[in-house]
């Protein structure tokens, strides 16, 4: 598969271009099951056209092969020739569902030679998205890191210096609690070209798939995204409580009891609607709708990765289900797990 839905198994692909410029393309198409023919000159390419079902132009001077393109009666694809220097692409993979990975991200993975992958996002789909790439698992579990952040950066830089096209695949968006800027800084300091591809952050997508809008007209005019990897202070919680908006908490399952106790101390209503969405957007998604004074207890039935929403918007799915039942008695309302 290249891009989205181009199946190449059993196809014969003709790659026209210089040997140095097309060597990565040759490896890429072979890894995806294609039979590959190569031609470094237009005359040779024209002779091989009848044997191919796809023509790929991959040369620093693609106009050299204009006559081949004109003579072709098969689909033609243009690819950038192989760079002599390596690079790093920082890719946000989205919240986990394969179809929430951006199209630009799909193309980056199809071009990758080495991928440093986190455990979140679409990492499990990499054999399909990047069969040509070497995949290095650098995912971090709470309390257990295969590699330290500095070791990840060092390995990426060393690999790119060797001429490889490196992709650093991260869950969500690389700049939302993802340490992406640290990796850009390290690569830039080492003189490695860096490209950033944003991803859909779980702070927006995961509440959405649970039916929770982070903002709703007449209910709130703001929302705050918080990392609760470390416990929040009472001053922070007091400010959050007084803002009157939605609170979206990432990496907060390990500190949820401190968060709830702190919000109680600063005066938040114990009846405040809350929700926990575990493994949002994936087949394992599970959502509990509850209230603040039951939130810590409810969290014991969930595990990471999870997004926590605190605020009036967390009560909207239940209200919507009630409306649906009243308006259409025969219509099955969304099944809500209410704690």
Rosetta blueprint (number, residue, H / E / L):
1 X L
2 X E
3 X L
4 X L
5 X L
6 X E
7 X L
8 X L
9 X L
10 X L
11 X L
12 X E
13 X E
14 X E
15 X E
16 X E
17 X L
18 X L
19 X H
20 X H
21 X H
22 X H
23 X H
24 X H
25 X H
26 X H
27 X H
28 X H
29 X H
30 X H
31 X H
32 X L
33 X L
34 X L
35 X E
36 X E
37 X E
38 X E
39 X E
40 X L
41 X L
42 X H
43 X H
44 X H
45 X H
46 X H
47 X H
48 X H
49 X H
50 X H
51 X H
52 X L
53 X L
54 X E
55 X E
56 X E
57 X E
58 X L
59 X L
60 X L
61 X L
62 X H
63 X H
64 X H
65 X H
66 X H
67 X H
68 X H
69 X H
70 X H
71 X H
72 X L
73 X L
74 X L
75 X E
76 X E
77 X E
78 X E
79 X L
80 X L
81 X L
82 X L
83 X L
84 X L
85 X L
86 X L
87 X E
88 X E
89 X E
90 X E
91 X E
92 X E
93 X L
94 X E
95 X L
96 X L
97 X L
98 X H
99 X H
100 X H
101 X L
102 X L
103 X H
104 X H
105 X H
106 X H
107 X H
108 X H
109 X H
110 X H
111 X H
112 X L
113 X L
114 X E
115 X E
116 X E
117 X E
118 X L
119 X L
120 X L
121 X L
122 X L
123 X H
124 X H
125 X H
126 X H
127 X H
128 X H
129 X H
130 X L
131 X L
132 X L
133 X L
134 X E
135 X E
136 X E
137 X E
138 X L
139 X L
140 X E
141 X E
142 X L
143 X L
144 X E
145 X E
146 X L
147 X L
148 X L
149 X H
150 X H
151 X H
152 X H
153 X H
154 X H
155 X H
156 X H
157 X H
158 X H
159 X H
160 X H
161 X H
162 X L
163 X L
164 X L
165 X E
166 X E
167 X E
168 X E
169 X E
170 X E
171 X L
172 X E
173 X L
174 X L
175 X L
176 X L
177 X L
178 X L
179 X L
180 X H
181 X H
182 X H
183 X H
184 X H
185 X H
186 X H
187 X H
188 X H
189 X H
190 X L
191 X L
192 X L
193 X E
194 X E
195 X E
196 X E
197 X E
198 X L
199 X L
200 X L
201 X L
202 X H
203 X H
204 X H
205 X H
206 X H
207 X H
208 X H
209 X H
210 X L
211 X L
212 X L
213 X L
214 X L
215 X L
216 X L
217 X L
218 X L
219 X L
220 X L
221 X L
222 X L
223 X E
224 X E
225 X E
226 X E
227 X E
228 X L
229 X L
230 X L
231 X L
232 X L
233 X L
234 X H
235 X H
236 X H
237 X H
238 X H
239 X H
240 X H
241 X H
242 X H
243 X H
244 X L
245 X L
246 X E
247 X E
248 X E
249 X E
250 X E
251 X L
252 X L
253 X H
254 X H
255 X H
256 X H
257 X H
258 X H
259 X H
260 X H
261 X H
262 X H
263 X H
264 X H
265 X H
266 X L
267 X L
268 X L
269 X L
270 X L
271 X L
272 X L
273 X E
274 X E
275 X E
276 X E
277 X E
278 X E
279 X L
280 X L
281 X L
282 X L
283 X L
284 X L
285 X L
286 X E
287 X E
288 X E
289 X E
290 X E
291 X E
292 X H
293 X H
294 X H
295 X H
296 X H
297 X H
298 X H
299 X H
300 X L
301 X L
302 X L
303 X L
304 X L
305 X L
306 X E
307 X E
308 X E
309 X E
310 X E
311 X L
312 X H
313 X H
314 X H
315 X H
316 X H
317 X H
318 X H
319 X H
320 X H
321 X H
322 X H
323 X H
324 X H
325 X H
326 X H
327 X H
328 X L
329 X L
330 X L
331 X L
332 X L
333 X L
334 X L
335 X L
336 X L
337 X L
338 X E
339 X L
